[in-house]
Amino acid sequence: MEYTAILHPAEEGGYWAEVPALPGCFSQGETVEETFRNIKEAIESHIEALREDGQEIPVERNFIFSKVEVKVA
């Protein structure tokens, strides 16, 4: 199973990541590589917790990502 992870630069340095298909699934790291490792672990833990609670495991729907240019006065 695959999920999209979005990485953001953290204000204090490093990165934080979120998984849109799994609300509440976040992680962080000092480098991009560490953040990806950590979010993978977070996804696995999140899915395990959902299973333990008898909840359905969300299936990611296709996302469309695009930059949108706007004029700022």
PDB file of N, CA, C and O in Angstrom:
ATOM      1  N   MET A   1       0.852  -1.168   0.000  1.00  0.00           N
ATOM      2  CA  MET A   1       0.000   0.000   0.000  1.00  0.00           C
ATOM      3  C   MET A   1       0.899   1.233   0.000  1.00  0.00           C
ATOM      4  O   MET A   1       1.927   1.254   0.677  1.00  0.00           O
ATOM      5  N   GLU A   2       0.525   2.236  -0.740  1.00  0.00           N
ATOM      6  CA  GLU A   2       1.300   3.471  -0.817  1.00  0.00           C
ATOM      7  C   GLU A   2       0.450   4.652  -0.374  1.00  0.00           C
ATOM      8  O   GLU A   2      -0.756   4.711  -0.615  1.00  0.00           O
ATOM      9  N   TYR A   3       1.125   5.588   0.280  1.00  0.00           N
ATOM     10  CA  TYR A   3       0.489   6.834   0.700  1.00  0.00           C
ATOM     11  C   TYR A   3       1.374   8.000   0.304  1.00  0.00           C
ATOM     12  O   TYR A   3       2.599   7.877   0.271  1.00  0.00           O
ATOM     13  N   THR A   4       0.761   9.121   0.005  1.00  0.00           N
ATOM     14  CA  THR A   4       1.486  10.342  -0.297  1.00  0.00           C
ATOM     15  C   THR A   4       1.866  11.025   1.005  1.00  0.00           C
ATOM     16  O   THR A   4       1.024  11.242   1.876  1.00  0.00           O
ATOM     17  N   ALA A   5       3.152  11.362   1.130  1.00  0.00           N
ATOM     18  CA  ALA A   5       3.639  12.127   2.277  1.00  0.00           C
ATOM     19  C   ALA A   5       4.088  13.487   1.764  1.00  0.00           C
ATOM     20  O   ALA A   5       4.793  13.579   0.758  1.00  0.00           O
ATOM     21  N   ILE A   6       3.683  14.525   2.448  1.00  0.00           N
ATOM     22  CA  ILE A   6       4.067  15.886   2.076  1.00  0.00           C
ATOM     23  C   ILE A   6       5.038  16.391   3.130  1.00  0.00           C
ATOM     24  O   ILE A   6       4.719  16.415   4.319  1.00  0.00           O
ATOM     25  N   LEU A   7       6.226  16.796   2.692  1.00  0.00           N
ATOM     26  CA  LEU A   7       7.234  17.329   3.598  1.00  0.00           C
ATOM     27  C   LEU A   7       7.217  18.845   3.560  1.00  0.00           C
ATOM     28  O   LEU A   7       7.063  19.463   2.506  1.00  0.00           O
ATOM     29  N   HIS A   8       7.378  19.420   4.733  1.00  0.00           N
ATOM     30  CA  HIS A   8       7.417  20.876   4.883  1.00  0.00           C
ATOM     31  C   HIS A   8       8.683  21.251   5.644  1.00  0.00           C
ATOM     32  O   HIS A   8       9.075  20.536   6.567  1.00  0.00           O
ATOM     33  N   PRO A   9       9.328  22.352   5.280  1.00  0.00           N
ATOM     34  CA  PRO A   9      10.440  22.821   6.103  1.00  0.00           C
ATOM     35  C   PRO A   9       9.893  23.264   7.466  1.00  0.00           C
ATOM     36  O   PRO A   9       8.871  23.947   7.536  1.00  0.00           O
ATOM     37  N   ALA A  10      10.563  22.879   8.526  1.00  0.00           N
ATOM     38  CA  ALA A  10      10.153  23.286   9.873  1.00  0.00           C
ATOM     39  C   ALA A  10      10.807  24.623  10.215  1.00  0.00           C
ATOM     40  O   ALA A  10      11.949  24.875   9.832  1.00  0.00           O
ATOM     41  N   GLU A  11      10.087  25.472  10.930  1.00  0.00           N
ATOM     42  CA  GLU A  11      10.607  26.788  11.291  1.00  0.00           C
ATOM     43  C   GLU A  11      11.911  26.693  12.073  1.00  0.00           C
ATOM     44  O   GLU A  11      12.803  27.525  11.906  1.00  0.00           O
ATOM     45  N   GLU A  12      12.020  25.680  12.926  1.00  0.00           N
ATOM     46  CA  GLU A  12      13.194  25.539  13.785  1.00  0.00           C
ATOM     47  C   GLU A  12      14.317  24.756  13.113  1.00  0.00           C
ATOM     48  O   GLU A  12      15.344  24.486  13.736  1.00  0.00           O
ATOM     49  N   GLY A  13      14.129  24.393  11.852  1.00  0.00           N
ATOM     50  CA  GLY A  13      15.106  23.589  11.118  1.00  0.00           C
ATOM     51  C   GLY A  13      14.575  22.191  10.920  1.00  0.00           C
ATOM     52  O   GLY A  13      13.677  21.759  11.643  1.00  0.00           O
ATOM     53  N   GLY A  14      15.107  21.489   9.969  1.00  0.00           N
ATOM     54  CA  GLY A  14      14.617  20.153   9.657  1.00  0.00           C
ATOM     55  C   GLY A  14      13.312  20.219   8.890  1.00  0.00           C
ATOM     56  O   GLY A  14      13.003  21.214   8.233  1.00  0.00           O
ATOM     57  N   TYR A  15      12.554  19.141   8.987  1.00  0.00           N
ATOM     58  CA  TYR A  15      11.313  19.007   8.214  1.00  0.00           C
ATOM     59  C   TYR A  15      10.241  18.340   9.063  1.00  0.00           C
ATOM     60  O   TYR A  15      10.537  17.655  10.041  1.00  0.00           O
ATOM     61  N   TRP A  16       8.998  18.552   8.671  1.00  0.00           N
ATOM     62  CA  TRP A  16       7.892  17.778   9.235  1.00  0.00           C
ATOM     63  C   TRP A  16       7.077  17.259   8.063  1.00  0.00           C
ATOM     64  O   TRP A  16       7.052  17.858   6.988  1.00  0.00           O
ATOM     65  N   ALA A  17       6.409  16.129   8.291  1.00  0.00           N
ATOM     66  CA  ALA A  17       5.672  15.475   7.209  1.00  0.00           C
ATOM     67  C   ALA A  17       4.260  15.153   7.651  1.00  0.00           C
ATOM     68  O   ALA A  17       4.001  14.906   8.828  1.00  0.00           O
ATOM     69  N   GLU A  18       3.350  15.159   6.685  1.00  0.00           N
ATOM     70  CA  GLU A  18       1.960  14.789   6.920  1.00  0.00           C
ATOM     71  C   GLU A  18       1.510  13.836   5.831  1.00  0.00           C
ATOM     72  O   GLU A  18       2.076  13.810   4.738  1.00  0.00           O
ATOM     73  N   VAL A  19       0.489  13.054   6.135  1.00  0.00           N
ATOM     74  CA  VAL A  19      -0.079  12.105   5.188  1.00  0.00           C
ATOM     75  C   VAL A  19      -1.560  12.456   5.053  1.00  0.00           C
ATOM     76  O   VAL A  19      -2.353  12.114   5.930  1.00  0.00           O
ATOM     77  N   PRO A  20      -1.946  13.134   3.965  1.00  0.00           N
ATOM     78  CA  PRO A  20      -3.331  13.601   3.830  1.00  0.00           C
ATOM     79  C   PRO A  20      -4.394  12.508   3.951  1.00  0.00           C
ATOM     80  O   PRO A  20      -5.485  12.765   4.462  1.00  0.00           O
ATOM     81  N   ALA A  21      -4.094  11.301   3.491  1.00  0.00           N
ATOM     82  CA  ALA A  21      -5.079  10.215   3.534  1.00  0.00           C
ATOM     83  C   ALA A  21      -5.246   9.636   4.938  1.00  0.00           C
ATOM     84  O   ALA A  21      -6.199   8.902   5.198  1.00  0.00           O
ATOM     85  N   LEU A  22      -4.320   9.966   5.846  1.00  0.00           N
ATOM     86  CA  LEU A  22      -4.377   9.460   7.220  1.00  0.00           C
ATOM     87  C   LEU A  22      -4.374  10.650   8.176  1.00  0.00           C
ATOM     88  O   LEU A  22      -3.327  10.999   8.722  1.00  0.00           O
ATOM     89  N   PRO A  23      -5.520  11.269   8.382  1.00  0.00           N
ATOM     90  CA  PRO A  23      -5.578  12.443   9.256  1.00  0.00           C
ATOM     91  C   PRO A  23      -4.947  12.141  10.620  1.00  0.00           C
ATOM     92  O   PRO A  23      -5.231  11.120  11.246  1.00  0.00           O
ATOM     93  N   GLY A  24      -4.087  13.058  11.055  1.00  0.00           N
ATOM     94  CA  GLY A  24      -3.421  12.893  12.329  1.00  0.00           C
ATOM     95  C   GLY A  24      -2.095  12.169  12.238  1.00  0.00           C
ATOM     96  O   GLY A  24      -1.424  11.981  13.253  1.00  0.00           O
ATOM     97  N   CYS A  25      -1.704  11.761  11.046  1.00  0.00           N
ATOM     98  CA  CYS A  25      -0.445  11.044  10.861  1.00  0.00           C
ATOM     99  C   CYS A  25       0.630  12.054  10.458  1.00  0.00           C
ATOM    100  O   CYS A  25       0.644  12.552   9.332  1.00  0.00           O
ATOM    101  N   PHE A  26       1.532  12.347  11.405  1.00  0.00           N
ATOM    102  CA  PHE A  26       2.591  13.330  11.212  1.00  0.00           C
ATOM    103  C   PHE A  26       3.900  12.760  11.717  1.00  0.00           C
ATOM    104  O   PHE A  26       3.912  11.820  12.511  1.00  0.00           O
ATOM    105  N   SER A  27       5.001  13.330  11.256  1.00  0.00           N
ATOM    106  CA  SER A  27       6.312  12.998  11.802  1.00  0.00           C
ATOM    107  C   SER A  27       7.256  14.134  11.461  1.00  0.00           C
ATOM    108  O   SER A  27       6.865  15.118  10.834  1.00  0.00           O
ATOM    109  N   GLN A  28       8.514  13.985  11.886  1.00  0.00           N
ATOM    110  CA  GLN A  28       9.503  15.026  11.622  1.00  0.00           C
ATOM    111  C   GLN A  28      10.882  14.412  11.549  1.00  0.00           C
ATOM    112  O   GLN A  28      11.063  13.238  11.873  1.00  0.00           O
ATOM    113  N   GLY A  29      11.857  15.202  11.123  1.00  0.00           N
ATOM    114  CA  GLY A  29      13.235  14.756  11.064  1.00  0.00           C
ATOM    115  C   GLY A  29      14.156  15.908  10.750  1.00  0.00           C
ATOM    116  O   GLY A  29      13.714  16.981  10.339  1.00  0.00           O
ATOM    117  N   GLU A  30      15.434  15.679  10.944  1.00  0.00           N
ATOM    118  CA  GLU A  30      16.434  16.715  10.678  1.00  0.00           C
ATOM    119  C   GLU A  30      16.773  16.820   9.192  1.00  0.00           C
ATOM    120  O   GLU A  30      17.115  17.900   8.711  1.00  0.00           O
ATOM    121  N   THR A  31      16.681  15.709   8.464  1.00  0.00           N
ATOM    122  CA  THR A  31      16.971  15.695   7.032  1.00  0.00           C
ATOM    123  C   THR A  31      15.763  15.140   6.288  1.00  0.00           C
ATOM    124  O   THR A  31      14.853  14.574   6.895  1.00  0.00           O
ATOM    125  N   VAL A  32      15.765  15.308   4.970  1.00  0.00           N
ATOM    126  CA  VAL A  32      14.688  14.754   4.152  1.00  0.00           C
ATOM    127  C   VAL A  32      14.646  13.237   4.323  1.00  0.00           C
ATOM    128  O   VAL A  32      13.575  12.657   4.501  1.00  0.00           O
ATOM    129  N   GLU A  33      15.816  12.598   4.270  1.00  0.00           N
ATOM    130  CA  GLU A  33      15.884  11.144   4.384  1.00  0.00           C
ATOM    131  C   GLU A  33      15.346  10.661   5.731  1.00  0.00           C
ATOM    132  O   GLU A  33      14.571   9.707   5.791  1.00  0.00           O
ATOM    133  N   GLU A  34      15.764  11.327   6.810  1.00  0.00           N
ATOM    134  CA  GLU A  34      15.290  10.948   8.140  1.00  0.00           C
ATOM    135  C   GLU A  34      13.791  11.163   8.262  1.00  0.00           C
ATOM    136  O   GLU A  34      13.093  10.356   8.875  1.00  0.00           O
ATOM    137  N   THR A  35      13.295  12.242   7.682  1.00  0.00           N
ATOM    138  CA  THR A  35      11.862  12.529   7.742  1.00  0.00           C
ATOM    139  C   THR A  35      11.072  11.460   7.001  1.00  0.00           C
ATOM    140  O   THR A  35      10.018  11.036   7.476  1.00  0.00           O
ATOM    141  N   PHE A  36      11.562  11.015   5.845  1.00  0.00           N
ATOM    142  CA  PHE A  36      10.884   9.941   5.113  1.00  0.00           C
ATOM    143  C   PHE A  36      10.902   8.634   5.907  1.00  0.00           C
ATOM    144  O   PHE A  36       9.899   7.921   5.944  1.00  0.00           O
ATOM    145  N   ARG A  37      12.025   8.315   6.537  1.00  0.00           N
ATOM    146  CA  ARG A  37      12.069   7.108   7.378  1.00  0.00           C
ATOM    147  C   ARG A  37      11.065   7.210   8.524  1.00  0.00           C
ATOM    148  O   ARG A  37      10.348   6.256   8.827  1.00  0.00           O
ATOM    149  N   ASN A  38      11.029   8.375   9.150  1.00  0.00           N
ATOM    150  CA  ASN A  38      10.141   8.565  10.294  1.00  0.00           C
ATOM    151  C   ASN A  38       8.668   8.548   9.898  1.00  0.00           C
ATOM    152  O   ASN A  38       7.841   8.003  10.629  1.00  0.00           O
ATOM    153  N   ILE A  39       8.328   9.138   8.749  1.00  0.00           N
ATOM    154  CA  ILE A  39       6.917   9.146   8.348  1.00  0.00           C
ATOM    155  C   ILE A  39       6.494   7.744   7.943  1.00  0.00           C
ATOM    156  O   ILE A  39       5.331   7.383   8.123  1.00  0.00           O
ATOM    157  N   LYS A  40       7.408   6.942   7.399  1.00  0.00           N
ATOM    158  CA  LYS A  40       7.076   5.549   7.086  1.00  0.00           C
ATOM    159  C   LYS A  40       6.708   4.805   8.366  1.00  0.00           C
ATOM    160  O   LYS A  40       5.713   4.081   8.398  1.00  0.00           O
ATOM    161  N   GLU A  41       7.499   4.978   9.416  1.00  0.00           N
ATOM    162  CA  GLU A  41       7.197   4.361  10.704  1.00  0.00           C
ATOM    163  C   GLU A  41       5.876   4.877  11.268  1.00  0.00           C
ATOM    164  O   GLU A  41       5.096   4.117  11.841  1.00  0.00           O
ATOM    165  N   ALA A  42       5.634   6.179  11.100  1.00  0.00           N
ATOM    166  CA  ALA A  42       4.388   6.768  11.591  1.00  0.00           C
ATOM    167  C   ALA A  42       3.185   6.188  10.860  1.00  0.00           C
ATOM    168  O   ALA A  42       2.155   5.922  11.479  1.00  0.00           O
ATOM    169  N   ILE A  43       3.304   5.988   9.549  1.00  0.00           N
ATOM    170  CA  ILE A  43       2.214   5.396   8.767  1.00  0.00           C
ATOM    171  C   ILE A  43       1.936   3.981   9.260  1.00  0.00           C
ATOM    172  O   ILE A  43       0.782   3.611   9.478  1.00  0.00           O
ATOM    173  N   GLU A  44       2.993   3.191   9.435  1.00  0.00           N
ATOM    174  CA  GLU A  44       2.821   1.820   9.903  1.00  0.00           C
ATOM    175  C   GLU A  44       2.156   1.780  11.275  1.00  0.00           C
ATOM    176  O   GLU A  44       1.265   0.963  11.504  1.00  0.00           O
ATOM    177  N   SER A  45       2.576   2.648  12.188  1.00  0.00           N
ATOM    178  CA  SER A  45       1.973   2.712  13.521  1.00  0.00           C
ATOM    179  C   SER A  45       0.524   3.177  13.464  1.00  0.00           C
ATOM    180  O   SER A  45      -0.334   2.671  14.187  1.00  0.00           O
ATOM    181  N   HIS A  46       0.268   4.138  12.602  1.00  0.00           N
ATOM    182  CA  HIS A  46      -1.088   4.674  12.453  1.00  0.00           C
ATOM    183  C   HIS A  46      -2.038   3.576  11.959  1.00  0.00           C
ATOM    184  O   HIS A  46      -3.142   3.421  12.481  1.00  0.00           O
ATOM    185  N   ILE A  47      -1.601   2.824  10.957  1.00  0.00           N
ATOM    186  CA  ILE A  47      -2.427   1.743  10.411  1.00  0.00           C
ATOM    187  C   ILE A  47      -2.638   0.650  11.458  1.00  0.00           C
ATOM    188  O   ILE A  47      -3.739   0.113  11.584  1.00  0.00           O
ATOM    189  N   GLU A  48      -1.596   0.325  12.200  1.00  0.00           N
ATOM    190  CA  GLU A  48      -1.719  -0.683  13.255  1.00  0.00           C
ATOM    191  C   GLU A  48      -2.744  -0.245  14.308  1.00  0.00           C
ATOM    192  O   GLU A  48      -3.549  -1.054  14.770  1.00  0.00           O
ATOM    193  N   ALA A  49      -2.708   1.030  14.682  1.00  0.00           N
ATOM    194  CA  ALA A  49      -3.665   1.542  15.665  1.00  0.00           C
ATOM    195  C   ALA A  49      -5.093   1.489  15.123  1.00  0.00           C
ATOM    196  O   ALA A  49      -6.022   1.151  15.857  1.00  0.00           O
ATOM    197  N   LEU A  50      -5.272   1.822  13.845  1.00  0.00           N
ATOM    198  CA  LEU A  50      -6.604   1.739  13.245  1.00  0.00           C
ATOM    199  C   LEU A  50      -7.122   0.299  13.274  1.00  0.00           C
ATOM    200  O   LEU A  50      -8.286   0.056  13.593  1.00  0.00           O
ATOM    201  N   ARG A  51      -6.249  -0.651  12.938  1.00  0.00           N
ATOM    202  CA  ARG A  51      -6.644  -2.066  12.957  1.00  0.00           C
ATOM    203  C   ARG A  51      -7.044  -2.490  14.365  1.00  0.00           C
ATOM    204  O   ARG A  51      -8.069  -3.147  14.549  1.00  0.00           O
ATOM    205  N   GLU A  52      -6.242  -2.118  15.358  1.00  0.00           N
ATOM    206  CA  GLU A  52      -6.529  -2.483  16.751  1.00  0.00           C
ATOM    207  C   GLU A  52      -7.870  -1.922  17.211  1.00  0.00           C
ATOM    208  O   GLU A  52      -8.565  -2.538  18.018  1.00  0.00           O
ATOM    209  N   ASP A  53      -8.229  -0.748  16.691  1.00  0.00           N
ATOM    210  CA  ASP A  53      -9.504  -0.125  17.044  1.00  0.00           C
ATOM    211  C   ASP A  53     -10.655  -0.620  16.176  1.00  0.00           C
ATOM    212  O   ASP A  53     -11.793  -0.179  16.342  1.00  0.00           O
ATOM    213  N   GLY A  54     -10.365  -1.539  15.247  1.00  0.00           N
ATOM    214  CA  GLY A  54     -11.404  -2.077  14.370  1.00  0.00           C
ATOM    215  C   GLY A  54     -11.876  -1.094  13.320  1.00  0.00           C
ATOM    216  O   GLY A  54     -12.976  -1.237  12.787  1.00  0.00           O
ATOM    217  N   GLN A  55     -11.061  -0.099  13.015  1.00  0.00           N
ATOM    218  CA  GLN A  55     -11.445   0.898  12.022  1.00  0.00           C
ATOM    219  C   GLN A  55     -10.932   0.494  10.638  1.00  0.00           C
ATOM    220  O   GLN A  55      -9.972  -0.264  10.504  1.00  0.00           O
ATOM    221  N   GLU A  56     -11.590   1.016   9.635  1.00  0.00           N
ATOM    222  CA  GLU A  56     -11.204   0.741   8.260  1.00  0.00           C
ATOM    223  C   GLU A  56      -9.901   1.462   7.928  1.00  0.00           C
ATOM    224  O   GLU A  56      -9.683   2.594   8.359  1.00  0.00           O
ATOM    225  N   ILE A  57      -9.042   0.804   7.165  1.00  0.00           N
ATOM    226  CA  ILE A  57      -7.783   1.406   6.730  1.00  0.00           C
ATOM    227  C   ILE A  57      -8.070   2.253   5.492  1.00  0.00           C
ATOM    228  O   ILE A  57      -8.509   1.717   4.474  1.00  0.00           O
ATOM    229  N   PRO A  58      -7.830   3.565   5.558  1.00  0.00           N
ATOM    230  CA  PRO A  58      -8.122   4.419   4.405  1.00  0.00           C
ATOM    231  C   PRO A  58      -7.262   4.062   3.202  1.00  0.00           C
ATOM    232  O   PRO A  58      -6.073   3.770   3.332  1.00  0.00           O
ATOM    233  N   VAL A  59      -7.878   4.090   2.045  1.00  0.00           N
ATOM    234  CA  VAL A  59      -7.175   3.896   0.786  1.00  0.00           C
ATOM    235  C   VAL A  59      -7.006   5.274   0.177  1.00  0.00           C
ATOM    236  O   VAL A  59      -7.961   6.042   0.063  1.00  0.00           O
ATOM    237  N   GLU A  60      -5.788   5.574  -0.207  1.00  0.00           N
ATOM    238  CA  GLU A  60      -5.537   6.894  -0.771  1.00  0.00           C
ATOM    239  C   GLU A  60      -6.207   7.044  -2.124  1.00  0.00           C
ATOM    240  O   GLU A  60      -6.135   6.154  -2.971  1.00  0.00           O
ATOM    241  N   ARG A  61      -6.838   8.146  -2.308  1.00  0.00           N
ATOM    242  CA  ARG A  61      -7.397   8.509  -3.606  1.00  0.00           C
ATOM    243  C   ARG A  61      -6.332   9.292  -4.354  1.00  0.00           C
ATOM    244  O   ARG A  61      -5.397   9.808  -3.742  1.00  0.00           O
ATOM    245  N   ASN A  62      -6.460   9.384  -5.636  1.00  0.00           N
ATOM    246  CA  ASN A  62      -5.477  10.139  -6.409  1.00  0.00           C
ATOM    247  C   ASN A  62      -5.522  11.611  -6.043  1.00  0.00           C
ATOM    248  O   ASN A  62      -6.590  12.216  -5.957  1.00  0.00           O
ATOM    249  N   PHE A  63      -4.358  12.167  -5.833  1.00  0.00           N
ATOM    250  CA  PHE A  63      -4.231  13.593  -5.572  1.00  0.00           C
ATOM    251  C   PHE A  63      -3.717  14.266  -6.831  1.00  0.00           C
ATOM    252  O   PHE A  63      -2.987  13.667  -7.621  1.00  0.00           O
ATOM    253  N   ILE A  64      -4.103  15.503  -7.005  1.00  0.00           N
ATOM    254  CA  ILE A  64      -3.559  16.318  -8.083  1.00  0.00           C
ATOM    255  C   ILE A  64      -2.853  17.486  -7.421  1.00  0.00           C
ATOM    256  O   ILE A  64      -3.467  18.270  -6.698  1.00  0.00           O
ATOM    257  N   PHE A  65      -1.562  17.595  -7.675  1.00  0.00           N
ATOM    258  CA  PHE A  65      -0.781  18.682  -7.115  1.00  0.00           C
ATOM    259  C   PHE A  65      -0.420  19.643  -8.234  1.00  0.00           C
ATOM    260  O   PHE A  65      -0.039  19.228  -9.329  1.00  0.00           O
ATOM    261  N   SER A  66      -0.543  20.914  -7.950  1.00  0.00           N
ATOM    262  CA  SER A  66      -0.192  21.906  -8.942  1.00  0.00           C
ATOM    263  C   SER A  66       0.141  23.217  -8.237  1.00  0.00           C
ATOM    264  O   SER A  66      -0.440  23.545  -7.203  1.00  0.00           O
ATOM    265  N   LYS A  67       1.060  23.941  -8.798  1.00  0.00           N
ATOM    266  CA  LYS A  67       1.324  25.289  -8.303  1.00  0.00           C
ATOM    267  C   LYS A  67       0.336  26.218  -8.981  1.00  0.00           C
ATOM    268  O   LYS A  67       0.029  26.061 -10.163  1.00  0.00           O
ATOM    269  N   VAL A  68      -0.151  27.174  -8.236  1.00  0.00           N
ATOM    270  CA  VAL A  68      -1.093  28.145  -8.755  1.00  0.00           C
ATOM    271  C   VAL A  68      -0.501  29.527  -8.547  1.00  0.00           C
ATOM    272  O   VAL A  68      -0.240  29.929  -7.413  1.00  0.00           O
ATOM    273  N   GLU A  69      -0.288  30.252  -9.625  1.00  0.00           N
ATOM    274  CA  GLU A  69       0.295  31.583  -9.537  1.00  0.00           C
ATOM    275  C   GLU A  69      -0.815  32.615  -9.337  1.00  0.00           C
ATOM    276  O   GLU A  69      -1.817  32.615 -10.052  1.00  0.00           O
ATOM    277  N   VAL A  70      -0.622  33.483  -8.362  1.00  0.00           N
ATOM    278  CA  VAL A  70      -1.575  34.555  -8.102  1.00  0.00           C
ATOM    279  C   VAL A  70      -0.818  35.886  -8.007  1.00  0.00           C
ATOM    280  O   VAL A  70       0.359  35.924  -7.646  1.00  0.00           O
ATOM    281  N   LYS A  71      -1.503  36.945  -8.332  1.00  0.00           N
ATOM    282  CA  LYS A  71      -0.912  38.272  -8.213  1.00  0.00           C
ATOM    283  C   LYS A  71      -1.185  38.789  -6.807  1.00  0.00           C
ATOM    284  O   LYS A  71      -2.306  38.705  -6.305  1.00  0.00           O
ATOM    285  N   VAL A  72      -0.152  39.318  -6.188  1.00  0.00           N
ATOM    286  CA  VAL A  72      -0.291  39.877  -4.859  1.00  0.00           C
ATOM    287  C   VAL A  72       0.023  41.367  -4.958  1.00  0.00           C
ATOM    288  O   VAL A  72       1.082  41.768  -5.438  1.00  0.00           O
ATOM    289  N   ALA A  73      -0.925  42.171  -4.492  1.00  0.00           N
ATOM    290  CA  ALA A  73      -0.767  43.620  -4.593  1.00  0.00           C
ATOM    291  C   ALA A  73       0.238  44.141  -3.599  1.00  0.00           C
ATOM    292  O   ALA A  73       0.492  45.345  -3.551  1.00  0.00           O
TER     293      ALA A  73
END
